[in-house]
């Protein structure tokens, strides 16, 4: 695992950062039309193909940890 990513995940406010990421993902999902379907579910509910914003954030984090996505050390974890 990337050393800077490991340090970012060890920060005290990582839970707040991940909650902010989930809120951002929820907003983004609602802003776009996904294959002709605009989500109407309340926040934090299943919104697109039975996935929540939390699911998208978890998948992004998983890809960072597995090296599928690269961590940009010049940006914060939330910006990545």
C-alpha positions as CSV (number, residue, x, y, z in Angstrom):
1,X,0.0,0.0,0.0
2,X,1.2,3.5,-0.8
3,X,2.8,5.0,2.3
4,X,1.0,8.4,2.0
5,X,-2.4,6.6,1.6
6,X,-1.6,4.5,4.7
7,X,-0.9,7.8,6.6
8,X,-4.1,9.4,5.3
9,X,-6.2,6.4,6.4
10,X,-4.6,6.6,9.9
11,X,-5.5,10.2,10.5
12,X,-7.9,10.9,13.3
13,X,-10.6,12.5,11.1
14,X,-10.7,9.7,8.5
15,X,-14.3,8.8,9.6
16,X,-15.4,12.4,9.0
17,X,-13.6,12.4,5.6
18,X,-15.3,9.1,4.5
19,X,-18.7,10.5,5.6
20,X,-18.1,13.6,3.5
21,X,-17.1,11.4,0.6
22,X,-20.4,9.5,0.9
23,X,-22.4,12.7,1.0
24,X,-20.5,13.9,-2.1
25,X,-21.2,10.6,-3.8
26,X,-24.9,10.8,-2.9
27,X,-25.2,14.3,-4.3
28,X,-23.3,13.4,-7.5
29,X,-25.5,10.3,-8.0
30,X,-28.7,12.4,-7.7
31,X,-27.3,15.1,-10.0
32,X,-26.8,12.8,-12.9
33,X,-29.2,10.7,-14.8
34,X,-28.0,7.1,-14.8
35,X,-29.1,5.4,-18.0
36,X,-32.3,7.4,-18.2
37,X,-33.2,6.9,-14.5
38,X,-33.0,9.8,-12.1
39,X,-32.8,8.5,-8.5
40,X,-35.7,9.6,-6.3
41,X,-34.8,7.7,-3.1
42,X,-34.1,9.7,0.0
43,X,-30.4,10.2,0.9
44,X,-28.6,7.1,2.2
45,X,-31.1,4.7,0.6
46,X,-30.6,2.4,-2.3
47,X,-30.4,4.7,-5.2
48,X,-29.0,3.2,-8.3
49,X,-29.0,-0.5,-9.2
50,X,-29.4,-1.3,-5.5
51,X,-26.2,0.7,-4.5
52,X,-25.9,3.5,-2.1
53,X,-23.4,6.3,-2.0
54,X,-21.6,4.4,0.8
55,X,-21.2,1.5,-1.6
56,X,-19.5,3.7,-4.2
57,X,-17.2,5.1,-1.6
58,X,-16.4,1.7,-0.3
59,X,-15.6,0.5,-3.8
60,X,-13.4,3.5,-4.5
61,X,-11.5,2.9,-1.2
62,X,-11.1,-0.8,-2.1
63,X,-9.7,0.0,-5.5
64,X,-7.2,2.4,-3.8
65,X,-6.1,-0.3,-1.4
66,X,-5.8,-2.9,-4.1
67,X,-3.8,-0.6,-6.3
68,X,-6.4,-0.6,-9.1
69,X,-6.7,3.2,-8.5
70,X,-3.6,5.3,-7.8
71,X,-3.5,7.6,-4.9
72,X,-2.4,11.1,-5.8
73,X,-0.1,12.2,-3.0
74,X,-0.6,15.9,-3.9
75,X,-4.3,15.7,-3.0
76,X,-6.1,14.9,0.2
77,X,-8.0,11.6,0.6
78,X,-11.3,13.5,0.1
79,X,-10.0,15.1,-3.1
80,X,-8.9,11.8,-4.5
